[in-house]
Amino acid sequence: MAQVTFDFPPTVFSALQKSPDEFAAEMRLAAAIHWYSQGMVSQGKAAEIAGLARGQFLDELFRRKVPAIQASLEEVREELVRE
C-alpha cells in the first residue's frame, strides 16, 4: 500500500480537538467526499479511499448533507427509458 505523509504543526490537532490518527481519518473522509461529489470517483472507490464500508460512506454523505446520487435528471430519465 502506498503511503502519503503530511507535516502539520502540533497546534492543529489541539485546535481541532483531534488526535493525529483522528485527523488523518477525517482528511481521508473529506477527500473522498469531495472527489465523489465532483464525480471524480464512484461511491465504492470513495468508500475505499475513506477506509469505510460503502454503507458507512453513504451514512457519512447523509450526515454531511451530500447527495448520494450524482446522476443528473437527464441521466436518470435516459436510464428509465432504456428499461
C-alpha positions in Angstrom: 0.0 0.0 0.0 1.3 3.5 -0.9 1.7 6.0 1.9 1.5 9.8 1.8 2.9 11.9 4.7 1.9 15.4 5.6 3.5 17.6 8.2 1.3 19.7 10.4 2.2 21.9 13.4 1.1 20.3 16.7 -1.3 23.2 17.4 -3.6 22.0 14.5 -4.5 18.9 16.5 -5.3 20.7 19.7 -7.3 23.4 17.9 -9.4 20.7 16.2 -9.5 18.5 19.3 -8.4 15.5 17.3 -5.5 13.1 17.7 -3.2 12.8 14.7 -4.9 9.5 13.8 -8.4 11.0 14.0 -7.2 14.0 11.9 -5.9 11.6 9.2 -9.1 9.7 9.1 -11.1 12.9 8.8 -8.8 14.1 6.0 -9.3 10.8 4.1 -13.1 11.1 4.5 -13.1 14.7 3.5 -11.1 14.0 0.3 -13.3 11.0 -0.6 -16.5 13.0 -0.2 -15.0 15.9 -2.2 -13.9 13.7 -5.0 -17.2 11.8 -5.0 -19.3 15.0 -5.1 -17.2 16.2 -8.0 -17.9 13.0 -9.9 -14.2 12.0 -9.9 -14.7 8.7 -8.2 -17.5 6.2 -7.6 -19.2 5.5 -4.3 -17.3 2.3 -3.9 -13.9 3.9 -4.7 -14.7 6.9 -2.3 -15.6 4.4 0.4 -12.3 2.7 -0.2 -10.4 6.0 0.0 -12.2 6.9 3.2 -11.4 3.4 4.7 -15.1 2.7 5.2 -17.7 0.2 4.0 -19.9 1.5 1.3 -22.9 1.7 3.7 -20.8 3.7 6.2 -19.8 6.1 3.4 -23.4 6.6 2.5 -24.2 7.4 6.1 -21.5 10.0 6.1 -22.8 11.5 2.9 -26.3 11.8 4.5 -24.8 13.2 7.8 -22.9 15.9 5.8 -25.9 16.6 3.5 -24.1 15.5 0.3 -26.4 13.9 -2.3 -25.7 10.2 -2.6 -26.9 10.1 -6.2 -24.6 12.1 -8.6 -26.6 11.5 -11.8 -28.3 14.4 -13.4 -32.1 14.4 -14.0 -31.5 13.8 -17.7 -29.2 10.8 -17.0 -31.9 9.3 -14.8 -34.6 9.9 -17.5 -32.4 8.2 -20.1 -31.8 5.2 -17.8 -35.6 4.9 -17.2 -36.3 5.0 -20.9 -33.8 2.2 -21.6 -35.6 -0.2 -19.2 
